[in-house]
Amino acid sequence: MRIGALSRRTGVSQRLLRYYEEQGLLHPLRRPSGYREYDEEDVRAVESIRTLLGAGLSTRTIAELLPCTVNDGQGPVPACAGMLPDLQRERERIDSAVADLLAARTALDAVIAATPLPPAGAGGEAGEDESDDGCLVAAPGATSVGPLPR
């Protein structure tokens, strides 16, 4: 099948399929005319690539891992035990990123909780000129907050 058919089968754009090839993730055959020729194995490879990208792996890691996977239609299954340390490292990286995101969400929740609600009927409508937006700020070293200086 040609690249357009692979794109339709996998839901991945032709441009992205070419990028996967540039990154060494896909290895289509080339016809004498120069057209890329894909087969069912490439369909499974694209599905595996999408799954692994969704898991947060880089294309570099996927390029190393992909030859060591078997896609049985249920997703990629590692077939090379030697990849286990790399996969565990990736999991630790993802765990760290999740912890950072949770901390950021907690900080944002604190800001949201400390932000006063605007009075009923207060500005915010398009075209209104609101001179006092209700923002409160703390000056460096201050122990309390006040209106935003104008």
Stockholm file with secondary structure:
# STOCKHOLM 1.0

chainA/1-150         MRIGALSRRTGVSQRLLRYYEEQGLLHPLRRPSGYREYDEEDVRAVESIRTLLGAGLSTRTIAELLPCTVNDGQGPVPACAGMLPDLQRERERIDSAVADLLAARTALDAVIAATPLPPAGAGGEAGEDESDDGCLVAAPGATSVGPLPR
#=GR chainA/1-150 SS CCHHHHHHHHTCCHHHHHHHHHTTSCCCEECTTSCEECCHHHHHHHHHHHHHHHTTCCHHHHHHHGGGEEECSSSEEECCGGGHHHHHHHHHHHHHHHHHHHHHHHHHHHHHHHSCCCCTTCSCSTTCCCSCCCCEECCTTCSSCEECCC
#=GC SS_cons         CCHHHHHHHHTCCHHHHHHHHHTTSCCCEECTTSCEECCHHHHHHHHHHHHHHHTTCCHHHHHHHGGGEEECSSSEEECCGGGHHHHHHHHHHHHHHHHHHHHHHHHHHHHHHHSCCCCTTCSCSTTCCCSCCCCEECCTTCSSCEECCC
//
